[in-house]
């Protein structure tokens, strides 16, 4: 079953990793800041299209990090770990959203 509170916490984590405020994320997704707040507090669920946009934003953020100045081996390992975590969590969120849709139509 989809856990909107858990998903909301993950949205907060990813938004902060991208260095965005709720308002900035809302502007990028063409939604209201109140909608972002509701997602983050688990009071509303995110449409799949918005999940896809957020995942794309995370991937672009990570790609831009990889294009930055030369890094130490430790920094490189940390960036790879962060990429793995973001990609794994984005897939979990996608699956949760699909399960919610499936349960709603059955």
DODO-995801 format. One record per residue (C-alpha): residue number from 1; residue in one letter; x, y, z. Coordinates in nm, 4 decimals. Each point is the difference from the previous one (the first is absolute). Layout:
# residues N
NODE|pos|code|u|v|w
NODE|NUM|a|X|Y|Z
...
# end
This chain:
# residues 106
NODE|pos|code|u|v|w
NODE|1|x|0.0000|0.0000|0.0000
NODE|2|x|0.1176|0.3495|-0.0803
NODE|3|x|0.1349|0.1894|0.3010
NODE|4|x|-0.0574|0.3702|-0.0693
NODE|5|x|0.1864|0.1071|0.3157
NODE|6|x|0.3092|-0.1989|-0.1010
NODE|7|x|-0.0233|0.1368|-0.3545
NODE|8|x|-0.0334|0.3523|0.1411
NODE|9|x|0.3135|-0.0409|0.2094
NODE|10|x|0.1861|-0.1169|-0.3090
NODE|11|x|-0.1185|0.3026|-0.1973
NODE|12|x|0.1390|0.2253|0.2749
NODE|13|x|0.3362|-0.1810|-0.0092
NODE|14|x|0.0291|0.0190|-0.3778
NODE|15|x|-0.1164|0.3632|-0.0158
NODE|16|x|0.2617|0.1009|0.2555
NODE|17|x|0.2713|-0.1961|-0.1828
NODE|18|x|-0.0834|0.2077|-0.3066
NODE|19|x|0.0250|0.3151|0.2115
NODE|20|x|-0.3581|0.1059|-0.0678
NODE|21|x|-0.2643|0.1573|0.2196
NODE|22|x|-0.3603|-0.1176|-0.0209
NODE|23|x|-0.0782|0.3103|-0.2032
NODE|24|x|0.2838|-0.0639|-0.2460
NODE|25|x|-0.1054|-0.3626|-0.0491
NODE|26|x|-0.3584|0.1140|-0.0514
NODE|27|x|0.1056|0.2465|-0.2702
NODE|28|x|0.2053|-0.2666|-0.1804
NODE|29|x|-0.2944|-0.2418|0.0070
NODE|30|x|-0.2610|0.2666|-0.0859
NODE|31|x|-0.1994|-0.0636|0.3164
NODE|32|x|-0.0755|0.1927|0.3177
NODE|33|x|0.2356|0.0049|0.2993
NODE|34|x|-0.2966|-0.1246|0.2036
NODE|35|x|-0.0103|-0.3172|-0.2125
NODE|36|x|0.3680|-0.0650|0.0743
NODE|37|x|-0.0683|0.0531|0.3704
NODE|38|x|-0.2906|-0.2468|-0.0091
NODE|39|x|0.2182|-0.2611|-0.1734
NODE|40|x|0.2802|0.0448|0.2500
NODE|41|x|-0.2391|-0.0312|0.2955
NODE|42|x|-0.1683|-0.3071|-0.1463
NODE|43|x|-0.3361|0.1757|-0.0373
NODE|44|x|-0.0129|-0.0475|-0.3779
NODE|45|x|0.1518|-0.2319|-0.2563
NODE|46|x|0.2010|0.0992|-0.3023
NODE|47|x|-0.1212|-0.0632|-0.3536
NODE|48|x|0.2260|-0.2346|-0.1963
NODE|49|x|0.0823|0.2749|-0.2499
NODE|50|x|0.1336|0.2158|0.2844
NODE|51|x|0.1996|-0.2951|0.1394
NODE|52|x|0.1576|-0.0365|-0.3439
NODE|53|x|0.0869|0.3703|-0.0077
NODE|54|x|0.1569|-0.0188|0.3473
NODE|55|x|0.2016|-0.3087|-0.0940
NODE|56|x|0.1246|0.1775|-0.3097
NODE|57|x|0.0965|0.3028|0.2118
NODE|58|x|0.1950|-0.2244|0.2418
NODE|59|x|0.1825|-0.1669|-0.2864
NODE|60|x|0.0915|0.3377|-0.1545
NODE|61|x|0.1213|0.1240|0.3390
NODE|62|x|0.2209|-0.3057|0.0435
NODE|63|x|0.1293|0.0307|-0.3560
NODE|64|x|0.0979|0.3621|0.0580
NODE|65|x|0.1836|-0.1049|0.3163
NODE|66|x|0.1973|-0.2537|-0.2006
NODE|67|x|0.0999|0.2711|-0.2482
NODE|68|x|0.1496|0.2245|0.2686
NODE|69|x|0.3636|0.0580|0.0893
NODE|70|x|0.2418|-0.2919|0.0520
NODE|71|x|-0.0696|-0.1925|0.3158
NODE|72|x|0.1743|-0.2291|0.2402
NODE|73|x|-0.0606|-0.3745|-0.0052
NODE|74|x|-0.2113|0.0351|0.3156
NODE|75|x|-0.2173|0.2715|-0.1577
NODE|76|x|-0.0449|-0.2177|-0.3059
NODE|77|x|-0.1112|-0.2958|0.2153
NODE|78|x|-0.2454|0.2205|0.1882
NODE|79|x|-0.1522|0.1307|-0.3233
NODE|80|x|-0.0396|-0.3541|-0.1327
NODE|81|x|-0.1661|-0.1065|0.3263
NODE|82|x|-0.2352|0.2986|-0.0185
NODE|83|x|-0.0912|-0.0829|-0.3606
NODE|84|x|-0.0770|-0.3607|0.0919
NODE|85|x|-0.2181|0.1081|0.2925
NODE|86|x|-0.1916|0.2552|-0.2091
NODE|87|x|-0.0579|-0.2425|-0.2848
NODE|88|x|-0.1061|-0.2820|0.2340
NODE|89|x|-0.2415|0.2250|0.1895
NODE|90|x|-0.1429|0.1481|-0.3188
NODE|91|x|-0.0776|-0.3502|-0.1247
NODE|92|x|-0.1620|-0.0866|0.3356
NODE|93|x|-0.2168|0.3130|-0.0227
NODE|94|x|-0.1000|-0.0895|-0.3567
NODE|95|x|-0.0965|-0.3515|0.1064
NODE|96|x|-0.1973|0.1306|0.2982
NODE|97|x|-0.1901|0.2396|-0.2256
NODE|98|x|-0.0772|-0.2774|-0.2488
NODE|99|x|-0.1214|-0.2280|0.2812
NODE|100|x|-0.2273|0.2768|0.1258
NODE|101|x|-0.1506|0.0430|-0.3467
NODE|102|x|-0.0465|-0.3740|-0.0379
NODE|103|x|-0.1754|-0.0272|0.3356
NODE|104|x|-0.2244|0.2946|-0.0853
NODE|105|x|-0.1243|-0.1601|-0.3228
NODE|106|x|-0.0511|-0.3523|0.1375
# end
